[in-house]
């Protein structure tokens, strides 16, 4: 993209990002951070800050049962 510095809240598409570059960014996230996100993630959250939140959410364990929940109750 030829940009030396990108801010946390700069929009990927406003910086002339396109779908091909988006796919490359998502592949890089997967290879560097070992987190697989769908391509749609960059469209939903087109900033560094937004993608960071998506990566954090993908790394959190699913179905964590809280201490206040009783076993067996539906």
N, CA and C atoms as an extended XYZ file, in Angstrom:
222
Properties=species:S:1:pos:R:3:atomname:S:1:resname:S:1:resid:I:1 pbc="F F F"
N         0.820       -1.186        0.000 N   UNK     1
C         0.000        0.000        0.000 CA  UNK     1
C         0.869        1.256        0.000 C   UNK     1
N         2.144        1.103        0.311 N   UNK     2
C         3.056        2.235        0.268 CA  UNK     2
C         2.884        3.221        1.414 C   UNK     2
N         2.353        2.778        2.536 N   UNK     3
C         2.129        3.656        3.686 CA  UNK     3
C         3.142        3.299        4.756 C   UNK     3
N         3.869        4.312        5.229 N   UNK     4
C         4.909        4.055        6.222 CA  UNK     4
C         4.347        3.742        7.597 C   UNK     4
N         3.284        4.430        7.996 N   UNK     5
C         2.743        4.234        9.335 CA  UNK     5
C         1.220        4.219        9.270 C   UNK     5
N         0.645        3.256        9.961 N   UNK     6
C        -0.807        3.113       10.016 CA  UNK     6
C        -1.233        3.239       11.465 C   UNK     6
N        -2.251        4.046       11.714 N   UNK     7
C        -2.759        4.229       13.068 CA  UNK     7
C        -3.723        3.120       13.459 C   UNK     7
N        -3.949        2.989       14.741 N   UNK     8
C        -4.836        1.948       15.267 CA  UNK     8
C        -6.253        2.061       14.725 C   UNK     8
N        -6.676        3.272       14.399 N   UNK     9
C        -8.054        3.486       13.960 CA  UNK     9
C        -8.173        3.884       12.495 C   UNK     9
N        -7.094        3.757       11.733 N   UNK    10
C        -7.155        4.032       10.304 CA  UNK    10
C        -7.901        2.902        9.601 C   UNK    10
N        -8.822        3.264        8.747 N   UNK    11
C        -9.637        2.287        8.034 CA  UNK    11
C        -8.850        1.697        6.866 C   UNK    11
N        -8.759        0.376        6.840 N   UNK    12
C        -8.023       -0.351        5.806 CA  UNK    12
C        -8.472        0.052        4.400 C   UNK    12
N        -9.769        0.154        4.203 N   UNK    13
C       -10.286        0.444        2.867 CA  UNK    13
C       -10.125        1.917        2.496 C   UNK    13
N       -10.125        2.808        3.476 N   UNK    14
C        -9.852        4.220        3.216 CA  UNK    14
C        -8.398        4.429        2.814 C   UNK    14
N        -7.529        3.512        3.228 N   UNK    15
C        -6.112        3.586        2.873 CA  UNK    15
C        -5.825        2.868        1.554 C   UNK    15
N        -6.873        2.646        0.779 N   UNK    16
C        -6.803        2.006       -0.539 CA  UNK    16
C        -6.587        0.498       -0.478 C   UNK    16
N        -6.990       -0.099        0.620 N   UNK    17
C        -6.963       -1.553        0.700 CA  UNK    17
C        -8.089       -2.112       -0.159 C   UNK    17
N        -7.854       -3.280       -0.741 N   UNK    18
C        -8.884       -3.916       -1.564 CA  UNK    18
C        -9.042       -5.370       -1.120 C   UNK    18
N        -9.916       -6.096       -1.783 N   UNK    19
C       -10.210       -7.461       -1.349 CA  UNK    19
C        -9.000       -8.390       -1.461 C   UNK    19
N        -8.155       -8.192       -2.449 N   UNK    20
C        -6.961       -9.018       -2.584 CA  UNK    20
C        -5.997       -8.764       -1.421 C   UNK    20
N        -5.780       -7.503       -1.091 N   UNK    21
C        -4.922       -7.174        0.048 CA  UNK    21
C        -5.549       -7.645        1.355 C   UNK    21
N        -6.869       -7.579        1.444 N   UNK    22
C        -7.562       -8.061        2.645 CA  UNK    22
C        -7.287       -9.549        2.853 C   UNK    22
N        -7.355      -10.318        1.780 N   UNK    23
C        -7.066      -11.752        1.868 CA  UNK    23
C        -5.621      -11.988        2.312 C   UNK    23
N        -4.704      -11.166        1.832 N   UNK    24
C        -3.305      -11.294        2.222 CA  UNK    24
C        -3.112      -10.949        3.699 C   UNK    24
N        -3.802       -9.919        4.171 N   UNK    25
C        -3.722       -9.542        5.588 CA  UNK    25
C        -4.232      -10.676        6.467 C   UNK    25
N        -5.352      -11.261        6.096 N   UNK    26
C        -5.925      -12.335        6.895 CA  UNK    26
C        -5.023      -13.575        6.891 C   UNK    26
N        -4.396      -13.858        5.767 N   UNK    27
C        -3.451      -14.979        5.698 CA  UNK    27
C        -2.234      -14.702        6.580 C   UNK    27
N        -1.798      -13.468        6.610 N   UNK    28
C        -0.647      -13.091        7.444 CA  UNK    28
C        -0.990      -13.202        8.928 C   UNK    28
N        -2.199      -12.784        9.286 N   UNK    29
C        -2.644      -12.931       10.674 CA  UNK    29
C        -2.636      -14.404       11.063 C   UNK    29
N        -3.125      -15.249       10.168 N   UNK    30
C        -3.164      -16.688       10.458 CA  UNK    30
C        -1.754      -17.252       10.619 C   UNK    30
N        -0.840      -16.886        9.730 N   UNK    31
C         0.504      -17.468        9.806 CA  UNK    31
C         1.327      -16.903       10.960 C   UNK    31
N         1.185      -15.626       11.252 N   UNK    32
C         1.995      -14.996       12.300 CA  UNK    32
C         1.425      -15.204       13.698 C   UNK    32
N         0.095      -15.217       13.808 N   UNK    33
C        -0.531      -15.275       15.125 CA  UNK    33
C        -1.228      -16.595       15.417 C   UNK    33
N        -1.222      -17.493       14.444 N   UNK    34
C        -1.863      -18.807       14.586 CA  UNK    34
C        -3.337      -18.687       14.955 C   UNK    34
N        -3.999      -17.711       14.331 N   UNK    35
C        -5.426      -17.489       14.549 CA  UNK    35
C        -6.089      -17.427       13.185 C   UNK    35
N        -7.079      -18.282       12.988 N   UNK    36
C        -7.793      -18.282       11.712 CA  UNK    36
C        -9.097      -17.514       11.866 C   UNK    36
N        -9.197      -16.427       11.137 N   UNK    37
C       -10.404      -15.611       11.118 CA  UNK    37
C       -10.983      -15.640        9.709 C   UNK    37
N       -12.291      -15.532        9.580 N   UNK    38
C       -12.863      -15.482        8.239 CA  UNK    38
C       -12.506      -14.152        7.555 C   UNK    38
N       -12.458      -14.164        6.253 N   UNK    39
C       -12.139      -12.956        5.489 CA  UNK    39
C       -13.087      -11.818        5.841 C   UNK    39
N       -14.312      -12.146        6.174 N   UNK    40
C       -15.305      -11.114        6.502 CA  UNK    40
C       -14.904      -10.288        7.729 C   UNK    40
N       -13.984      -10.795        8.544 N   UNK    41
C       -13.553      -10.076        9.745 CA  UNK    41
C       -12.984       -8.707        9.410 C   UNK    41
N       -12.231       -8.616        8.331 N   UNK    42
C       -11.624       -7.331        7.980 CA  UNK    42
C       -12.661       -6.355        7.429 C   UNK    42
N       -13.753       -6.877        6.895 N   UNK    43
C       -14.840       -6.011        6.439 CA  UNK    43
C       -15.662       -5.527        7.633 C   UNK    43
N       -15.811       -6.378        8.643 N   UNK    44
C       -16.538       -6.018        9.860 CA  UNK    44
C       -15.722       -5.085       10.752 C   UNK    44
N       -14.416       -5.276       10.770 N   UNK    45
C       -13.527       -4.519       11.651 CA  UNK    45
C       -12.284       -4.107       10.851 C   UNK    45
N       -12.397       -3.067       10.025 N   UNK    46
C       -11.307       -2.719        9.102 CA  UNK    46
C       -10.175       -1.868        9.688 C   UNK    46
N       -10.000       -1.917       11.009 N   UNK    47
C        -8.913       -1.174       11.636 CA  UNK    47
C        -8.024       -2.130       12.423 C   UNK    47
N        -6.829       -1.693       12.754 N   UNK    48
C        -5.931       -2.510       13.573 CA  UNK    48
C        -6.600       -2.801       14.913 C   UNK    48
N        -7.214       -1.788       15.492 N   UNK    49
C        -7.887       -1.963       16.781 CA  UNK    49
C        -9.015       -3.001       16.676 C   UNK    49
N        -9.809       -2.906       15.637 N   UNK    50
C       -10.914       -3.837       15.445 CA  UNK    50
C       -10.447       -5.261       15.223 C   UNK    50
N        -9.420       -5.424       14.400 N   UNK    51
C        -8.893       -6.769       14.150 CA  UNK    51
C        -8.228       -7.346       15.398 C   UNK    51
N        -7.620       -6.484       16.193 N   UNK    52
C        -7.028       -6.940       17.453 CA  UNK    52
C        -8.099       -7.545       18.350 C   UNK    52
N        -9.244       -6.903       18.420 N   UNK    53
C       -10.351       -7.432       19.225 CA  UNK    53
C       -10.845       -8.770       18.675 C   UNK    53
N       -10.897       -8.900       17.355 N   UNK    54
C       -11.320      -10.161       16.744 CA  UNK    54
C       -10.322      -11.279       17.075 C   UNK    54
N        -9.027      -10.968       17.023 N   UNK    55
C        -7.997      -11.964       17.351 CA  UNK    55
C        -8.111      -12.367       18.824 C   UNK    55
N        -8.271      -11.387       19.712 N   UNK    56
C        -8.418      -11.702       21.138 CA  UNK    56
C        -9.624      -12.598       21.376 C   UNK    56
N       -10.738      -12.283       20.734 N   UNK    57
C       -11.956      -13.081       20.904 CA  UNK    57
C       -11.761      -14.501       20.384 C   UNK    57
N       -11.023      -14.641       19.288 N   UNK    58
C       -10.788      -15.972       18.717 CA  UNK    58
C        -9.887      -16.814       19.613 C   UNK    58
N        -9.066      -16.169       20.404 N   UNK    59
C        -8.155      -16.897       21.298 CA  UNK    59
C        -8.789      -17.276       22.623 C   UNK    59
N        -9.932      -16.659       22.977 N   UNK    60
C       -10.581      -16.956       24.247 CA  UNK    60
C       -11.248      -18.318       24.174 C   UNK    60
N       -11.189      -19.072       25.268 N   UNK    61
C       -11.862      -20.382       25.271 CA  UNK    61
C       -13.372      -20.197       25.197 C   UNK    61
N       -14.020      -21.115       24.489 N   UNK    62
C       -15.466      -21.066       24.340 CA  UNK    62
C       -16.137      -21.804       25.479 C   UNK    62
N       -17.383      -21.470       25.724 N   UNK    63
C       -18.215      -22.167       26.701 CA  UNK    63
C       -17.587      -22.194       28.090 C   UNK    63
N       -17.091      -21.068       28.526 N   UNK    64
C       -16.560      -20.985       29.883 CA  UNK    64
C       -17.749      -20.863       30.823 C   UNK    64
N       -17.831      -21.777       31.789 N   UNK    65
C       -18.928      -21.771       32.747 CA  UNK    65
C       -18.524      -20.911       33.923 C   UNK    65
N       -19.377      -19.947       34.253 N   UNK    66
C       -19.087      -19.060       35.369 CA  UNK    66
C       -19.313      -19.734       36.705 C   UNK    66
N       -18.733      -19.186       37.765 N   UNK    67
C       -18.865      -19.743       39.107 CA  UNK    67
C       -20.293      -19.666       39.626 C   UNK    67
N       -21.076      -18.704       39.133 N   UNK    68
C       -22.419      -18.523       39.643 CA  UNK    68
C       -23.444      -19.437       38.967 C   UNK    68
N       -23.045      -20.193       37.963 N   UNK    69
C       -23.944      -21.105       37.294 CA  UNK    69
C       -23.896      -22.466       37.991 C   UNK    69
N       -25.062      -23.020       38.227 N   UNK    70
C       -25.118      -24.334       38.860 CA  UNK    70
C       -25.149      -25.412       37.803 C   UNK    70
N       -24.467      -26.494       38.081 N   UNK    71
C       -24.435      -27.603       37.129 CA  UNK    71
C       -25.810      -28.244       37.011 C   UNK    71
N       -26.177      -28.637       35.816 N   UNK    72
C       -27.413      -29.360       35.598 CA  UNK    72
C       -28.611      -28.479       35.332 C   UNK    72
N       -28.535      -27.189       35.594 N   UNK    73
C       -29.670      -26.306       35.315 CA  UNK    73
C       -29.666      -25.896       33.854 C   UNK    73
N       -30.826      -25.830       33.266 N   UNK    74
C       -30.976      -25.393       31.877 CA  UNK    74
C       -31.644      -24.066       31.819 C   UNK    74
